[in-house]
Amino acid sequence: HQARFPLLAKAARRYLSAPATSVDSERVFSTCGNIFTEKRTLLSSHNLETLVFLNANLNAL
């Protein structure tokens, strides 16, 4: 069925497969550490999560 739906197969391989390395998750943890500094210790977990998400997906927007 891969020949019938090449774009769907390509998207499934890209977005549904597990990454081979932990580089992406390490990058997110690093970004989180850069955002959550001593001056921003009162930042709520929701706001921190939003900022990390926006920073990680900035190029997609």
C-alpha positions in Angstrom: 0.0 0.0 0.0 3.0 2.2 0.3 3.0 2.8 -3.5 -0.7 4.0 -3.4 -0.1 6.5 -0.6 3.5 7.7 -0.8 2.9 11.0 1.0 1.0 9.3 3.8 3.7 6.7 4.2 6.4 9.4 4.3 4.5 11.4 6.9 3.9 8.3 9.0 7.6 7.4 8.9 8.6 10.9 9.9 6.0 11.6 12.7 5.2 8.1 14.1 8.6 6.6 14.4 10.9 6.8 17.4 14.0 9.0 17.0 17.3 7.1 16.8 19.0 9.5 19.2 18.1 11.6 22.3 19.4 14.8 20.8 16.0 16.4 20.4 15.0 15.7 24.0 18.4 16.9 25.3 17.8 20.1 23.3 14.4 20.6 24.9 15.9 20.1 28.4 18.6 22.6 27.5 16.1 25.2 26.3 14.1 24.6 29.5 17.2 25.3 31.6 17.8 28.5 29.6 14.3 29.8 30.2 13.9 28.7 33.8 16.6 30.8 35.4 17.2 32.3 38.9 15.3 35.4 37.8 12.3 33.3 36.6 11.8 30.9 39.4 8.2 32.0 39.9 7.3 31.1 36.3 4.4 28.6 36.4 4.8 25.2 34.9 2.1 26.0 32.3 3.9 29.1 31.2 7.3 27.4 31.2 5.8 24.5 29.1 4.3 27.1 26.7 7.6 29.0 26.3 9.6 25.8 25.7 7.0 24.6 23.1 7.1 27.9 21.3 10.9 28.0 21.3 11.1 24.4 20.1 8.6 24.9 17.3 9.5 28.5 16.3 10.7 27.4 12.9 7.5 25.5 12.1 5.4 28.6 12.7 
